[in-house]
Amino acid sequence: MTIVVTNETGGTAQPVGATYVSPERQMPAGESATLVEAGVDATFVADFLSACVAHERCGVQLYRSVAGRTGHVELRAQYEEFGDETREHVDKLERLITAADGDPQYVSASARAAEKAGAGLLESTYMLDGSVDPTTTELAMLEAVMLAETKDRSNWELLARLAEAMADSELRRRMETVTSEVLAQEEKHYTWARDTRGGMLLALAGIPTAFDGLSSRGTSAGGDERTRDELYTSAQELNIPGRSQMTKAELQAAIVEQEGQQS
């Protein structure tokens, strides 16, 4: 799987506006017969798929970066898990593009805009490096993830609706299967990022939440290094509702909250 599309990786593009693309890297004219038969605007859909995969590739870079820089065990575990799933999403999209007779390394004009926006999100996470308040840096990274996942979820929702509108075909069935699988993960990514950011902000404001200890728990020996299975066992002992559907970070937060109530 290629993360960054460049001349060296065989990427192709269209010379839109003032953008120069060497002749050997220009996307050949013509539409995908598979997309035409599916009853959609083939050129537009090809460009949209290119933008979707560009955003997912940026997400891989974002997760890799924040996972390597966060000071919190809980956040690192979640960033790494979601980063692995995002790599899978890139692979699924590339396979969909190939099934639609497209080039996974084609970079549309909208994909270049998506790459620029993604680069801006990643850059924003570095602006507070060295801050006297490490928690503010953590919030900047978490907010970038939340914004990226908001667009991810929207893109996959649109792809699902697009599949529903297609004429019956192998491509439609494949898109329906893939979007159903990925949307469940994207909803989890977005909800976790939104709730964790909100919980951290409220905790910092002095309002008790399930994330109250997150701002002070780091990677020191005092951090919670238990596996998810070990955390789940503790959640069972504490009779925490909904534990079977919780991620590792959510289990950690719920256990902290429950133990705080019992102390």
LUMKE-591141 format. One line per 5 residues: number of its first residue (from 1); for each residue x, y, z of N, C-alpha, C, O. Coordinates in steps of 0.001 Angstrom, whole numbers, always signed. Example, Ala and Ser with C-alpha at 12.3 -4.5 7.8 and 13.67 -1.06 7.14 Angstrom:
2
1) +13190 -5690 +7800 +12300 -4500 +7800 +13200 -3300 +7800 +14236 -3319 +8465 | +12850 -2250 +7080 +13670 -1060 +7140 +12900 +30 +7870 +13409 +1138 +8039
END
This chain:
263
1) +828 -1192 +0 +0 +0 +0 +869 +1251 +0 +1761 +1393 +837 | +611 +2149 -932 +1347 +3402 -1001 +605 +4466 -215 -598 +4655 -399 | +1316 +5160 +659 +685 +6205 +1461 +755 +7549 +749 -253 +8250 +663 | +1904 +7916 +244 +2076 +9197 -423 +2210 +8968 -1919 +3027 +8158 -2356 | +1413 +9675 -2703 +1447 +9522 -4154 +2329 +10618 -4749 +2044 +11804 -4583
6) +3380 +10232 -5426 +4295 +11177 -6056 +4703 +10632 -7416 +4294 +9538 -7805 | +5510 +11403 -8136 +6046 +10902 -9405 +6789 +9592 -9201 +6696 +8677 -10020 | +7531 +9511 -8095 +8361 +8345 -7846 +7532 +7085 -7608 +8002 +5975 -7860 | +6285 +7254 -7118 +5450 +6085 -6846 +4532 +5767 -8008 +3710 +4854 -7921 | +4662 +6509 -9093 +3830 +6227 -10255 +2497 +6930 -10260 +1588 +6524 -10985
11) +2356 +7986 -9460 +1108 +8718 -9386 +782 +9435 -10686 +1682 +9865 -11407 | -516 +9565 -10988 -978 +10304 -12162 -1943 +11386 -11710 -2538 +11287 -10636 | -2099 +12429 -12539 -2969 +13540 -12176 -3425 +14261 -13431 -2984 +13951 -14538 | -4320 +15232 -13243 -4771 +16072 -14333 -4181 +17465 -14157 -4120 +17966 -13034 | -3743 +18104 -15245 -3184 +19460 -15149 -4289 +20503 -15008 -4614 +21208 -15963
16) -4859 +20594 -13812 -5969 +21513 -13562 -5447 +22887 -13173 -4560 +23005 -12328 | -6004 +23934 -13796 -5603 +25290 -13471 -4131 +25523 -13729 -3623 +25245 -14815 | -3441 +26043 -12704 -2018 +26359 -12849 -1126 +25167 -12505 +99 +25289 -12507 | -1727 +24026 -12213 -961 +22840 -11831 -341 +22190 -13075 -1035 +21849 -14033 | +976 +22031 -13028 +1657 +21379 -14144 +1852 +19902 -13830 +2298 +19536 -12743
21) +1514 +19073 -14791 +1745 +17631 -14688 +2472 +17207 -15952 +1993 +17444 -17061 | +3626 +16579 -15783 +4390 +16153 -16952 +3552 +15190 -17785 +2755 +14432 -17230 | +3717 +15205 -19108 +2874 +14390 -19994 +2806 +12917 -19604 +1746 +12299 -19703 | +3924 +12353 -19163 +3910 +10923 -18826 +3146 +10628 -17533 +2853 +9471 -17232 | +2821 +11694 -16759 +2085 +11507 -15510 +651 +12003 -15603 -59 +12006 -14598
26) +206 +12423 -16782 -1157 +12893 -16935 -2120 +11713 -17050 -1848 +10734 -17745 | -3247 +11829 -16354 -4259 +10782 -16400 -4864 +10748 -17800 -5320 +11782 -18288 | -4881 +9596 -18459 -5448 +9516 -19804 -6917 +9929 -19813 -7648 +9679 -18855 | -7334 +10554 -20889 -8728 +10954 -21018 -9607 +9716 -21163 -9143 +8658 -21588 | -10867 +9859 -20809 -11779 +8725 -20937 -12428 +8385 -19620 -11908 +8726 -18558
31) -13547 +7723 -19681 -14299 +7385 -18487 -14271 +5883 -18236 -14088 +5081 -19152 | -14457 +5528 -16977 -14527 +4122 -16602 -15843 +3532 -17104 -16920 +4006 -16741 | -15751 +2498 -17939 -16963 +1847 -18436 -17753 +1235 -17292 -18982 +1194 -17343 | -17068 +761 -16263 -17739 +147 -15118 -18593 +1157 -14380 -19714 +842 -13980 | -18077 +2386 -14190 -18848 +3422 -13509 -19987 +3928 -14388 -21074 +4232 -13896
36) -19734 +4014 -15678 -20799 +4431 -16604 -21959 +3448 -16539 -23120 +3852 -16468 | -21646 +2164 -16562 -22686 +1124 -16505 -23429 +1151 -15161 -24580 +725 -15066 | -22748 +1660 -14126 -23384 +1750 -12806 -24369 +2912 -12733 -25083 +3067 -11742 | -24405 +3746 -13809 -25378 +4823 -13869 -25001 +6069 -13116 -25880 +6827 -12705 | -23689 +6311 -12917 -23236 +7517 -12209 -22331 +8330 -13124 -21888 +7855 -14170
41) -22066 +9568 -12707 -21125 +10416 -13442 -19727 +9841 -13210 -19135 +10048 -12150 | -19212 +9134 -14181 -17979 +8369 -14009 -16789 +9258 -13660 -15991 +8910 -12790 | -16666 +10398 -14330 -15521 +11279 -14078 -15558 +11837 -12665 -14547 +11846 -11963 | -16736 +12303 -12253 -16851 +12875 -10913 -16600 +11826 -9836 -15883 +12089 -8870 | -17185 +10637 -9994 -17024 +9594 -8981 -15563 +9161 -8881 -15060 +8923 -7783
46) -14883 +9059 -10023 -13455 +8711 -9999 -12659 +9753 -9226 -11757 +9418 -8459 | -13005 +11025 -9437 -12310 +12095 -8724 -12627 +12060 -7227 -11751 +12306 -6397 | -13882 +11753 -6885 -14275 +11685 -5478 -13577 +10530 -4772 -13108 +10687 -3645 | -13505 +9376 -5420 -12803 +8238 -4833 -11333 +8579 -4594 -10750 +8177 -3587 | -10745 +9318 -5521 -9357 +9748 -5357 -9219 +10640 -4132 -8251 +10518 -3381
51) -10190 +11545 -3925 -10141 +12433 -2764 -10323 +11649 -1468 -9685 +11950 -459 | -11197 +10645 -1500 -11437 +9831 -299 -10173 +9082 +119 -9814 +9066 +1297 | -9509 +8470 -842 -8310 +7708 -493 -7177 +8650 -78 -6347 +8287 +755 | -7138 +9854 -651 -6121 +10828 -235 -6311 +11211 +1221 -5340 +11319 +1971 | -7568 +11418 +1626 -7839 +11782 +3017 -7475 +10640 +3961 -6926 +10879 +5036
56) -7774 +9409 +3572 -7421 +8266 +4414 -5908 +8119 +4544 -5405 +7789 +5618 | -5179 +8362 +3451 -3714 +8285 +3515 -3166 +9336 +4480 -2229 +9071 +5232 | -3756 +10520 +4450 -3336 +11559 +5400 -3641 +11118 +6826 -2887 +11418 +7753 | -4760 +10400 +6996 -5113 +9904 +8319 -4091 +8919 +8859 -3797 +8916 +10054 | -3553 +8085 +7986 -2511 +7144 +8402 -1314 +7914 +8956 -772 +7560 +10003
61) -912 +8952 +8261 +222 +9760 +8717 -97 +10454 +10035 +748 +10515 +10928 | -1320 +10979 +10160 -1710 +11673 +11385 -1660 +10729 +12575 -1091 +11071 +13612 | -2251 +9541 +12439 -2248 +8596 +13553 -831 +8152 +13916 -503 +8020 +15095 | +0 +7923 +12913 +1375 +7521 +13188 +2089 +8612 +13989 +2835 +8322 +14924 | +1852 +9861 +13612 +2525 +10974 +14274 +2062 +11153 +15713 +2888 +11242 +16622
66) +744 +11206 +15933 +256 +11459 +17292 +514 +10271 +18214 +733 +10453 +19412 | +491 +9052 +17664 +786 +7887 +18500 +2222 +7927 +19000 +2513 +7478 +20108 | +3119 +8467 +18177 +4522 +8546 +18562 +4838 +9691 +19502 +5904 +9708 +20118 | +3915 +10667 +19625 +4219 +11856 +20431 +3357 +12009 +21675 +3706 +12778 +22570 | +2238 +11292 +21750 +1398 +11445 +22933 +2117 +10967 +24181 +2955 +10067 +24120
71) +1786 +11570 +25309 +2386 +11169 +26573 +1473 +10270 +27380 +1750 +10008 +28551 | +373 +9783 +26776 -614 +9014 +27523 -756 +7604 +26967 -937 +7411 +25765 | -675 +6645 +27843 -794 +5238 +27446 -2134 +4973 +26776 -2192 +4300 +25748 | -3228 +5507 +27360 -4567 +5255 +26832 -4719 +5797 +25414 -5227 +5116 +24524 | -4270 +7029 +25224 -4393 +7649 +23909 -3521 +6929 +22886 -3948 +6706 +21753
76) -2307 +6566 +23278 -1423 +5879 +22335 -2045 +4560 +21854 -2005 +4245 +20665 | -2609 +3809 +22772 -3218 +2525 +22405 -4347 +2735 +21394 -4479 +1971 +20438 | -5153 +3767 +21609 -6271 +4009 +20704 -5793 +4539 +19357 -6308 +4138 +18314 | -4804 +5444 +19375 -4256 +5964 +18121 -3664 +4832 +17279 -3848 +4794 +16063 | -2959 +3920 +17930 -2341 +2809 +17196 -3404 +1878 +16612 -3281 +1424 +15474
81) -4444 +1596 +17395 -5517 +722 +16913 -6229 +1355 +15713 -6443 +698 +14694 | -6590 +2623 +15840 -7303 +3292 +14757 -6395 +3526 +13547 -6863 +3530 +12409 | -5114 +3718 +13792 -4172 +3875 +12685 -4086 +2604 +11855 -4031 +2657 +10626 | -4076 +1457 +12536 -4063 +172 +11814 -5336 +7 +10981 -5283 -453 +9841 | -6475 +383 +11555 -7732 +265 +10821 -7777 +1232 +9644 -8344 +916 +8598
86) -7180 +2409 +9813 -7149 +3380 +8718 -6301 +2868 +7562 -6637 +3108 +6403 | -5212 +2169 +7854 -4417 +1539 +6789 -5278 +534 +6014 -5185 +435 +4791 | -6107 -203 +6740 -7005 -1150 +6082 -8020 -418 +5203 -8389 -911 +4137 | -8467 +751 +5646 -9427 +1529 +4858 -8794 +2011 +3554 -9446 +2032 +2510 | -7528 +2393 +3622 -6819 +2791 +2401 -6789 +1621 +1423 -7063 +1787 +235
91) -6456 +446 +1930 -6381 -748 +1081 -7739 -1064 +463 -7822 -1396 -719 | -8806 -962 +1259 -10151 -1244 +749 -10542 -257 -348 -11135 -640 -1356 | -10203 +1024 -141 -10523 +2032 -1149 -9730 +1807 -2431 -10266 +1944 -3530 | -8466 +1464 -2289 -7653 +1206 -3478 -8216 +26 -4271 -8189 +32 -5502 | -8721 -980 -3568 -9308 -2130 -4241 -10621 -1744 -4940 -10920 -2229 -6031
96) -11393 -865 -4295 -12627 -391 -4916 -12330 +391 -6193 -13005 +220 -7208 | -11316 +1245 -6133 -10939 +2032 -7301 -10498 +1120 -8448 -10854 +1342 -9605 | -9724 +102 -8110 -9302 -861 -9132 -10504 -1597 -9721 -10566 -1824 -10930 | -11465 -1971 -8860 -12665 -2665 -9333 -13494 -1776 -10256 -14244 -2269 -11098 | -13348 -447 -10086 -14074 +497 -10936 -13255 +887 -12164 -13538 +1892 -12817
101) -12240 +84 -12470 -11357 +329 -13620 -10571 +1628 -13482 -10214 +2258 -14478 | -10306 +2022 -12233 -9550 +3245 -11990 -8123 +2955 -11593 -7715 +1798 -11481 | -7364 +4018 -11379 -5965 +3935 -10968 -5856 +4417 -9523 -6085 +5599 -9268 | -5517 +3547 -8565 -5415 +3959 -7166 -4392 +5075 -6933 -4443 +5771 -5919 | -3460 +5238 -7887 -2440 +6273 -7741 -2795 +7558 -8497 -1970 +8463 -8618
106) -4025 +7626 -9000 -4489 +8854 -9652 -4829 +9881 -8577 -5506 +9563 -7599 | -4357 +11113 -8762 -4610 +12198 -7806 -5456 +13261 -8495 -4962 +13998 -9349 | -6719 +13338 -8125 -7617 +14337 -8708 -7365 +15701 -8069 -6641 +15819 -7080 | -7978 +16722 -8655 -7838 +18068 -8088 -8407 +18106 -6668 -7821 +18730 -5783 | -9537 +17446 -6449 -10112 +17423 -5099 -9239 +16628 -4136 -9234 +16899 -2936
111) -8503 +15651 -4652 -7576 +14898 -3800 -6420 +15784 -3354 -5948 +15676 -2222 | -5966 +16657 -4244 -4886 +17574 -3852 -5364 +18530 -2761 -4614 +18870 -1846 | -6633 +18962 -2871 -7187 +19814 -1824 -7284 +19045 -502 -7009 +19593 +566 | -7677 +17768 -587 -7772 +16936 +616 -6399 +16746 +1251 -6271 +16785 +2475 | -5379 +16542 +432 -4019 +16385 +945 -3543 +17665 +1636 -2885 +17609 +2675
116) -3881 +18818 +1051 -3491 +20096 +1648 -4164 +20270 +3008 -3518 +20675 +3974 | -5457 +19964 +3084 -6182 +20077 +4351 -5625 +19102 +5382 -5474 +19449 +6553 | -5321 +17881 +4943 -4764 +16895 +5855 -3401 +17300 +6382 -3087 +17086 +7552 | -2593 +17888 +5510 -1273 +18367 +5936 -1423 +19487 +6957 -630 +19597 +7891 | -2459 +20327 +6769 -2695 +21411 +7721 -3078 +20882 +9087 -2645 +21419 +10106
121) -3899 +19818 +9120 -4266 +19224 +10398 -3036 +18676 +11117 -2854 +18896 +12315 | -2201 +17964 +10376 -1001 +17409 +10987 -83 +18522 +11479 +473 +18432 +12573 | +76 +19563 +10677 +928 +20694 +11073 +408 +21353 +12351 +1192 +21787 +13194 | -917 +21425 +12490 -1487 +22078 +13672 -1104 +21365 +14963 -1062 +21992 +16022 | -826 +20071 +14893 -484 +19326 +16105 +917 +19642 +16597 +1259 +19327 +17737
126) +1733 +20264 +15751 +3104 +20609 +16147 +3230 +22037 +16677 +4272 +22409 +17215 | +2180 +22832 +16528 +2290 +24255 +16836 +2535 +24529 +18316 +3082 +25572 +18675 | +2126 +23582 +19184 +2283 +23807 +20616 +3357 +22914 +21218 +3466 +22811 +22440 | +4154 +22265 +20367 +5252 +21449 +20895 +6172 +22302 +21758 +6542 +23412 +21374 | +6536 +21782 +22918 +7395 +22536 +23824 +6610 +23450 +24736 +7199 +24194 +25520
131) +5282 +23410 +24651 +4443 +24246 +25501 +4654 +23873 +26964 +4939 +22721 +27291 | +4507 +24886 +27851 +4636 +24613 +29287 +3441 +23808 +29782 +3441 +23303 +30905 | +2430 +23696 +28938 +1233 +22943 +29303 +1076 +21764 +28349 +443 +21910 +27303 | +1633 +20604 +28678 +1574 +19441 +27781 +150 +19021 +27433 -94 +18485 +26352 | -794 +19264 +28350 -2166 +18856 +28086 -2749 +19621 +26909 -3554 +19074 +26155
136) -2356 +20875 +26743 -2829 +21654 +25602 -2341 +21034 +24298 -3072 +21016 +23307 | -1121 +20529 +24290 -598 +19841 +23119 -1394 +18570 +22844 -1702 +18262 +21693 | -1728 +17828 +23913 -2527 +16625 +23756 -3890 +16960 +23151 -4391 +16231 +22295 | -4476 +18048 +23594 -5777 +18451 +23070 -5686 +18824 +21592 -6593 +18529 +20814 | -4589 +19474 +21212 -4410 +19850 +19806 -4336 +18602 +18929 -4909 +18575 +17840
141) -3639 +17575 +19394 -3547 +16324 +18629 -4903 +15631 +18565 -5305 +15133 +17514 | -5596 +15602 +19684 -6896 +14946 +19745 -7910 +15662 +18861 -8729 +15018 +18205 | -7858 +16986 +18840 -8789 +17752 +18006 -8524 +17500 +16525 -9465 +17401 +15738 | -7257 +17394 +16140 -6928 +17096 +14743 -7499 +15742 +14346 -8026 +15588 +13244 | -7397 +14763 +15235 -7957 +13437 +14966 -9473 +13525 +14814 -10048 +12924 +13907
146) -10121 +14282 +15712 -11577 +14404 +15645 -12018 +15031 +14321 -12967 +14556 +13696 | -11338 +16088 +13895 -11694 +16754 +12639 -11473 +15821 +11448 -12292 +15774 +10530 | -10367 +15084 +11467 -10085 +14154 +10377 -11147 +13052 +10331 -11605 +12675 +9253 | -11534 +12541 +11495 -12513 +11465 +11531 -13920 +11950 +11170 -14736 +11171 +10679 | -14201 +13220 +11410 -15493 +13777 +11000 -15640 +13695 +9483 -16688 +13299 +8974
151) -14591 +14069 +8773 -14638 +13994 +7306 -14616 +12547 +6833 -15294 +12201 +5865 | -13848 +11703 +7503 -13812 +10283 +7141 -15208 +9675 +7193 -15654 +9031 +6243 | -15884 +9888 +8306 -17219 +9319 +8463 -18162 +9835 +7376 -18937 +9070 +6803 | -18089 +11137 +7098 -18939 +11726 +6064 -18647 +11122 +4691 -19570 +10820 +3934 | -17355 +10945 +4368 -16987 +10360 +3072 -17569 +8964 +2905 -18105 +8631 +1848
156) -17463 +8145 +3952 -17946 +6768 +3844 -19470 +6715 +3818 -20050 +5837 +3178 | -20123 +7649 +4511 -21579 +7723 +4432 -22018 +8055 +3005 -22984 +7484 +2498 | -21310 +8974 +2367 -21627 +9348 +989 -21370 +8190 +32 -22139 +7974 -904 | -20291 +7447 +264 -20008 +6284 -579 -21097 +5229 -431 -21453 +4564 -1404 | -21629 +5070 +782 -22714 +4113 +1000 -23971 +4542 +251 -24657 +3717 -351
161) -24268 +5838 +294 -25439 +6346 -426 -25237 +6230 -1938 -26179 +5957 -2682 | -24011 +6440 -2373 -23696 +6302 -3794 -23927 +4865 -4251 -24479 +4626 -5325 | -23499 +3914 -3427 -23686 +2503 -3769 -25170 +2163 -3899 -25573 +1431 -4802 | -25972 +2702 -2987 -27416 +2438 -3030 -28048 +2933 -4323 -29011 +2347 -4817 | -27492 +4034 -4877 -28073 +4641 -6072 -27573 +4005 -7365 -28101 +4298 -8438
166) -26579 +3151 -7280 -26015 +2539 -8481 -26931 +1463 -9057 -27736 +855 -8351 | -26786 +1253 -10337 -27474 +130 -10968 -26897 -1165 -10420 -25733 -1214 -10021 | -27713 -2212 -10402 -27255 -3494 -9864 -26041 -3991 -10651 -26092 -4133 -11873 | -24968 -4249 -9939 -23726 -4688 -10579 -22801 -5251 -9524 -23060 -5117 -8328 | -21722 -5881 -9958 -20722 -6401 -9035 -20073 -5264 -8248 -19775 -5417 -7064
171) -19852 -4109 -8914 -19253 -2963 -8230 -20170 -2471 -7122 -19714 -2177 -6018 | -21465 -2380 -7416 -22407 -1936 -6379 -22367 -2866 -5177 -22294 -2402 -4039 | -22414 -4154 -5410 -22402 -5108 -4300 -21111 -5014 -3503 -21123 -5118 -2276 | -20012 -4821 -4190 -18730 -4695 -3493 -18686 -3418 -2655 -18209 -3428 -1520 | -19182 -2325 -3219 -19198 -1061 -2475 -20105 -1152 -1262 -19779 -618 -202
176) -21231 -1818 -1404 -22146 -1967 -267 -21494 -2767 +853 -21640 -2430 +2028 | -20779 -3820 +494 -20117 -4645 +1504 -19019 -3866 +2212 -18928 -3883 +3439 | -18184 -3182 +1433 -17061 -2446 +2013 -17537 -1285 +2874 -17034 -1092 +3980 | -18489 -517 +2388 -18950 +638 +3161 -19614 +210 +4461 -19479 +885 +5481 | -20328 -905 +4430 -20954 -1401 +5656 -19902 -1764 +6696 -20059 -1461 +7879
181) -18834 -2413 +6254 -17760 -2805 +7170 -17048 -1584 +7747 -16813 -1497 +8953 | -16712 -652 +6872 -15894 +492 +7298 -16694 +1494 +8117 -16170 +2072 +9068 | -17963 +1707 +7758 -18766 +2694 +8489 -18865 +2373 +9976 -18864 +3283 +10805 | -18950 +1097 +10321 -19022 +720 +11731 -17755 +1165 +12459 -17828 +1641 +13592 | -16601 +1016 +11821 -15348 +1443 +12431 -15238 +2966 +12452 -14771 +3544 +13434
186) -15669 +3615 +11370 -15583 +5072 +11319 -16457 +5725 +12386 -16080 +6744 +12965 | -17619 +5139 +12645 -18488 +5664 +13691 -17792 +5550 +15045 -17880 +6454 +15875 | -17102 +4434 +15258 -16362 +4242 +16507 -15215 +5246 +16611 -14998 +5829 +17674 | -14482 +5451 +15520 -13373 +6411 +15524 -13870 +7808 +15888 -13331 +8470 +16775 | -14917 +8236 +15174 -15424 +9600 +15379 -15979 +9784 +16792 -15676 +10772 +17461
191) -16793 +8828 +17240 -17416 +8954 +18558 -16372 +8979 +19656 -16471 +9766 +20598 | -15364 +8115 +19538 -14303 +8112 +20550 -13574 +9447 +20584 -13370 +10006 +21661 | -13177 +9967 +19431 -12437 +11231 +19375 -13273 +12375 +19931 -12777 +13198 +20701 | -14539 +12424 +19540 -15434 +13485 +20025 -15608 +13412 +21540 -15474 +14421 +22233 | -15907 +12220 +22053 -16185 +12072 +23474 -14934 +12254 +24324 -14993 +12834 +25409
196) -13796 +11755 +23825 -12559 +11896 +24586 -12136 +13356 +24664 -11720 +13828 +25722 | -12239 +14071 +23549 -11926 +15506 +23559 -12845 +16249 +24521 -12391 +17059 +25329 | -14156 +15962 +24424 -15106 +16638 +25303 -14860 +16311 +26763 -14913 +17190 +27624 | -14588 +15038 +27039 -14333 +14638 +28413 -13085 +15279 +28985 -13066 +15684 +30147 | -12034 +15375 +28166 -10809 +15996 +28637 -11017 +17475 +28929 -10537 +17992 +29938
201) -11737 +18154 +28036 -12002 +19579 +28244 -12812 +19813 +29511 -12516 +20726 +30282 | -13834 +18991 +29729 -14649 +19144 +30932 -13843 +18851 +32189 -13980 +19545 +33196 | -13000 +17820 +32130 -12171 +17481 +33288 -11228 +18624 +33628 -11028 +18951 +34797 | -10651 +19228 +32597 -9740 +20350 +32829 -10473 +21568 +33382 -9887 +22404 +34070 | -11770 +21653 +33068 -12584 +22759 +33575 -13057 +22500 +35001 -13727 +23339 +35602
206) -12704 +21330 +35538 -13059 +21011 +36910 -14362 +20274 +37066 -14889 +20170 +38173 | -14903 +19750 +35953 -16163 +19015 +36000 -15848 +17528 +35966 -15259 +17064 +34990 | -16211 +16763 +36985 -15891 +15334 +37025 -16508 +14580 +35843 -17701 +14713 +35569 | -15689 +13790 +35148 -16155 +12956 +34045 -15384 +11644 +34077 -14505 +11440 +34915 | -15732 +10756 +33144 -15012 +9482 +33051 -13569 +9695 +32649 -12747 +8791 +32793
211) -13245 +10885 +32143 -11892 +11168 +31665 -11135 +12051 +32645 -10128 +12659 +32283 | -11613 +12126 +33887 -11059 +13060 +34855 -9575 +12860 +35081 -8847 +13832 +35288 | -9101 +11598 +35046 -7694 +11344 +35300 -6819 +11390 +34082 -5602 +11239 +34192 | -7409 +11597 +32908 -6651 +11492 +31672 -5576 +12559 +31560 -4513 +12311 +30991 | -5842 +13746 +32099 -4885 +14836 +31957 -3644 +14639 +32797 -2637 +15312 +32576
216) -3693 +13719 +33770 -2531 +13533 +34632 -1892 +12161 +34514 -833 +11929 +35096 | -2517 +11229 +33763 -1941 +9900 +33630 -1070 +9831 +32392 -1542 +10070 +31280 | +191 +9509 +32579 +1089 +9447 +31436 +1649 +8070 +31222 +983 +7069 +31484 | +2886 +8014 +30740 +3508 +6737 +30443 +4462 +6306 +31546 +5301 +5430 +31337 | +4339 +6914 +32713 +5210 +6562 +33821 +4802 +5208 +34378 +3833 +4596 +33928
221) +5560 +4756 +35365 +5284 +3449 +35956 +3898 +3410 +36576 +3329 +2335 +36765 | +3342 +4601 +36899 +2026 +4647 +37504 +912 +4515 +36494 -250 +4431 +36893 | +1205 +4492 +35204 +179 +4389 +34176 -427 +2989 +34151 +163 +2030 +34650 | -1610 +2893 +33563 -2296 +1607 +33503 -1816 +853 +32267 -2177 +1209 +31145 | -1012 -176 +32462 -418 -916 +31361 -1153 -2229 +31090 -672 -3054 +30313
226) -2323 -2434 +31725 -3040 -3684 +31536 -3547 -3854 +30103 -3817 -2872 +29412 | -3672 -5099 +29668 -4227 -5376 +28351 -5736 -5154 +28390 -6317 -4968 +29459 | -6375 -5174 +27198 -7824 -4988 +27164 -8525 -6126 +27894 -9510 -5898 +28596 | -8025 -7351 +27734 -8643 -8492 +28413 -8580 -8333 +29927 -9541 -8643 +30632 | -7456 -7852 +30418 -7315 -7642 +31855 -8249 -6546 +32345 -8844 -6641 +33419
231) -8362 -5500 +31527 -9273 -4406 +31874 -10718 -4880 +31853 -11526 -4482 +32692 | -11038 -5737 +30883 -12399 -6245 +30784 -12754 -7071 +32019 -13872 -6992 +32528 | -11800 -7855 +32492 -12032 -8645 +33703 -12328 -7734 +34889 -13223 -8011 +35687 | -11564 -6637 +34999 -11804 -5678 +36082 -13178 -5028 +35935 -13875 -4790 +36922 | -13561 -4741 +34672 -14869 -4133 +34423 -15988 -5085 +34821 -17023 -4657 +35333
236) -15779 -6385 +34584 -16770 -7386 +34999 -16912 -7385 +36519 -18024 -7422 +37045 | -15784 -7343 +37218 -15808 -7352 +38685 -16510 -6123 +39236 -17142 -6175 +40291 | -16391 -4996 +38499 -17036 -3752 +38932 -18454 -3620 +38390 -19159 -2652 +38675 | -18863 -4634 +37588 -20213 -4640 +37006 -20488 -3373 +36193 -21537 -2747 +36343 | -19543 -3004 +35335 -19684 -1814 +34498 -20558 -2153 +33291 -20221 -3067 +32539
241) -21662 -1449 +33085 -22556 -1754 +31962 -21924 -1389 +30617 -21150 -436 +30525 | -22260 -2158 +29577 -21784 -1864 +28234 -20330 -2191 +27997 -19767 -1784 +26981 | -19702 -2920 +28913 -18255 -3160 +28841 -17833 -3962 +27611 -16729 -3781 +27096 | -18710 -4845 +27142 -18327 -5695 +26004 -18138 -4903 +24722 -17436 -5355 +23818 | -18752 -3727 +24625 -18643 -2901 +23427 -17573 -1820 +23551 -17349 -1065 +22605
246) -16907 -1736 +24709 -15951 -662 +24954 -14573 -963 +24368 -14139 -2114 +24320 | -13894 +96 +23922 -12498 -25 +23524 -11632 -79 +24779 -12124 +88 +25895 | -10344 -314 +24582 -9426 -368 +25720 -9436 +946 +26493 -9506 +948 +27722 | -9364 +2074 +25762 -9337 +3378 +26422 -10633 +3638 +27173 -10619 +4214 +28261 | -11760 +3213 +26594 -13052 +3423 +27250 -13165 +2579 +28512 -13714 +3031 +29517
251) -12647 +1349 +28462 -12644 +511 +29657 -11812 +1150 +30763 -12223 +1170 +31923 | -10641 +1672 +30400 -9783 +2325 +31391 -10496 +3497 +32047 -10467 +3654 +33267 | -11144 +4329 +31212 -11839 +5501 +31736 -13012 +5099 +32627 -13230 +5702 +33678 | -13776 +4072 +32205 -14931 +3633 +32986 -14505 +3042 +34331 -15174 +3249 +35343 | -13400 +2312 +34340 -12891 +1723 +35587 -12459 +2820 +36554 -12748 +2759 +37749
256) -11755 +3835 +36014 -11326 +4952 +36855 -12547 +5641 +37481 -12545 +5968 +38668 | -13581 +5855 +36670 -14779 +6521 +37179 -15474 +5683 +38244 -15877 +6205 +39283 | -15616 +4372 +37986 -16302 +3495 +38932 -15534 +3398 +40245 -16125 +3446 +41323 | -14213 +3261 +40149 -13409 +3164 +41363 -13452 +4460 +42146 -13411 +4457 +43376 | -13535 +5572 +41421 -13642 +6872 +42110 -14946 +7000 +42874 -14976 +7593 +43952
261) -16032 +6447 +42326 -17326 +6497 +42992 -17366 +5615 +44229 -18077 +5900 +45193 | -16579 +4521 +44183 -16597 +3584 +45311 -15620 +3957 +46423 -15690 +3426 +47532 | -14695 +4893 +46104 -13701 +5253 +47124 -14251 +6263 +48123 -13541 +6669 +49043
END
